[in-house]
């Protein structure tokens, strides 16, 4: 199995380019601290393709924390001096954008759309004040079953569980 998960910070801004076939490619380097000695770090090259590459190029910044999952890939090429060079990098399947430099953990809720208008997102907090007093109980559950009271008619079979 070839699967890697890393969490670290970008060492420089991502580099975006396009192949001759028009496919987007973005590369960046992630500094990952070691578990045994937090003062040492490994610098790992990450490659993203297509839509993921477009998003990484647009939204990632130097110093931003990211979580990357993907595969280790090794490739070789011939250098200008005629020698053969080998490169090991992570081909990302998924990149999670985490904390930005300076401590902000999420981008602003406002964004600019193509029409030039600004849209703001507001999210209402759910009201759980009556959750404990709820009289709705799933079929087959007792009144003491607090999960059934909160979940209502949602029933989970043993086959649905991942363990």
KAFENFEN-V245344 format. One line per field, one symbol per residue. ss: DSSP state (H for helix, E for strand, C for the rest). phi: phi as a letter, one per 30 degrees, with the letter a starting at -180 (. if undefined). psi: psi as a letter, one per 20 degrees, with the letter a starting at -180 (. if undefined). Layout:
ss: ???
phi: ???
psi: ???
//
This chain:
ss: CCCEEEEEEECCCCEEEECCCCCEEEEEEEEEECCCCCCCEEEEEEEEEHHHHHHHHHHCCCCCEEEEEEEEEEEEEECCCCCEEEEEEEEEEEEEECCCCCCCCCCCCEEECCCCCEEECCCCCCCCCCCCCCCCCCCCCCCCCHHHHHHCCCCCCHHHCCC
phi: .cbbbbbacddaddccabdddicdbbbaccdbddddbddcbcccdbbbbhddddddddcdbeiddbcbblbdbbbbacdedjdcccbcbccdcbbcdcddejjdcbdddcbccddjcccccbbdddccdcddcdcdbdeicddddddddddiddccdeddddb
psi: pnpqpqpaqpirqqoqrprhjjppppqrppppqqhhniiqqqoppppqqchhgggghgiqrpiqpqppqbqpqprqrprhjiqpqqpprpophpppobprqjipiqrqiqqprhijqppqpqpppqojhjghjpippqpjqrhinhghghicjoppqhiiqj.
//
